[in-house]
Amino acid sequence: MSQDGARVSQDGAGVIRVLLADDQRLFREALALLLSVQDEIDVVGEAADGAQAVELAARTSPDVVLMDLRMPVMDGVTAIRLLRADHPAVQVIALTTFDDDDDVFPAIQAGAIGYLLKDASSQRLMEAIRAAVRGESVLEPGVAAKLVSRVAQLPPPVATPLVAPLSGRELDVVRLLAGGRSNREIASALFLAEGTVKNHVTSALVKLGARDRTQAALRARELGLL
């Protein structure tokens, strides 16, 4: 604890405030227990449905919300849309059992920055939470493939030209992030420093006119780069 009572991690940095939303009490409690042992995580609340999640977010100001999509009272997609409208600084990761198109596309459209299945490893979940705080999208590779496939079925948009062409390395990075890879995974695949990958991602976002990694992947698909 800091002198004012705020929890801090061992390196002195502020922890990540996480809100959980899932109607399965056992899963919710197990997830809370898993996260509570992480020095950098502070579980600030637990909600049993989307409406409770929206209410608790207003009271607890989380950095990240782990949101189930199929809940009573208010479903996760509706809750994500409300959270992103009322609390744009809050990042939402959809954490669900399902990876079908009826869940994936609406969740991303509503503003979820990530989409993980509940059988993801604890390491993958922590990477997703850290990435969300940095404003980076993390998608399961299978989910990313479904998203790209769904976009491919849409009528082709009128593609506006890039601000500037992507370099060969930036294109490599975009292709990997479109597959749901994190910066660390991209760095490993391309034998680059993670900071270098981050710079390439930032440059690619600017050139593609995208606000985040998911939008960058969709834009690259529109331009025939994937």
Secondary structure, 3 states (H helix, E strand, C coil): CCCCCCCECCCCCECEEEEEECCCHHHHHHHHHHHHCCCCEEEEEEECCHHHHHHHHHHHCCCEEEECCCCCCCCHHHHHHHHHHHCCCCEEEEEECCCCHHHHHHHHHHCCCEEEECCCCHHHHHHHHHHHHCCCCEECHHHHHHHHHHHHCCCCCCCCCCCCCCCHHHHHHHHHHCCCCCHHHHHHHHCCCHHHHHHHHHHHHHHHCCCCHHHHHHHHHHCCCC
